[in-house]
């Protein structure tokens, strides 16, 4: 199971646990409220362990490569080069823009 799937499952347990604690309190049943509280606490521990084991990159989305956009970009670079721009400078500009976009996330 992936760290992202575990995180989503734990969030579902959190929401259910909070609802159970509220429902147990409304029903004036401390046993139910405490049981749901303990389940929520265990889910929090599972989330902490998953985050520690998974590392910083485990929860990032995997980037998708779009062939159409890549082809369009390559065509635009070729058009600039055909107009007389230096290809090395144009490609360096694109690399810098990509790096800047990645750092923004």
N, C-alpha and C positions, 0 to 999 in steps of 0.2 A: 504494500500500500504506500502510495506516495505521501510525502509530508503535507502537500496541499490537501489531499483527501482526508488525512487525519485532522488537519486544522478545521476543515469544514464539518467533519463529524463532531468535533469538540464544540464548535460553535452551536451546533444543533442541540447537543447535550446541555450547554449553558442556557439556551433559551427555554428548553424543556424544564431544566432544574429551577430556573427562576419562576416559571409558571407553577411548578409543583410547590415551591416554597410559599408562593402567594396563595395558591389554592388551599394548602394545608393550614395556613394561618387564618384564612377566611373561614374554613370549616372548623376552626378551633381544635385542630388535631396536631399537637406538637410533634408527634412521632413522624407523621408524613413530612412536615416542614423540615425537620432535622435530617430525615433520610434524603430528601432531595438536596438539601444543603451539602451533605456529605458527598453525594454523587457529583455535584457541581465542583466541589473542592478537588475531588480525584481527577475530574476532567481538566481542571486548571493545572494540576501536576503533570498530567499527560501532555498538555500543550507546552509546558516548560521543557519537559524532556525531549519532545519532538523538535522544538526549536534549537535546543542545545546540540542534539545529535545531527540534525539536518544541516546546520551551518547557515551562514548568511545568504547563500544563493539558492537554497532549497525552495523558497517560496516565491521566487521570481517567475514571471510568465516567460515561456519560451517564445522568442521572437519568430514570427512567420516570415518567410522569404517570398516576396511577391514577384513572380517572373515578369509580369506586365509592367510593373513600375520600374524594375531593373532595366528592361528593354527600352522603356521610354527615357530613362536617365542616360543610358548609353547612347541613344540616338541624339539626345540634346548635347551631350559632350562632343559627339562626332560633328554636329552642326557648328558648334563653337570653334572646333579645330579647323573645320572647312572654311570658316570666316577669317581665319588667321590667328586665332588665339594659340598660345603655347599649350600643347597637350599636357605636359608635365605640371604646369601651373594649375590648369583646370582640374586635373585629377587630385592634386594636392588640396585644392580648395574643397572638393567634394569630400575627401578624407577628413579634413578639418570640420566640415559641417556634420558629418556622421559622428565623429568623436564628440562634438559639442552636444548633439542630440542625445547620445547615450549618457553623457554626464548629467544631463538635465533630469533624468529619471532617478 
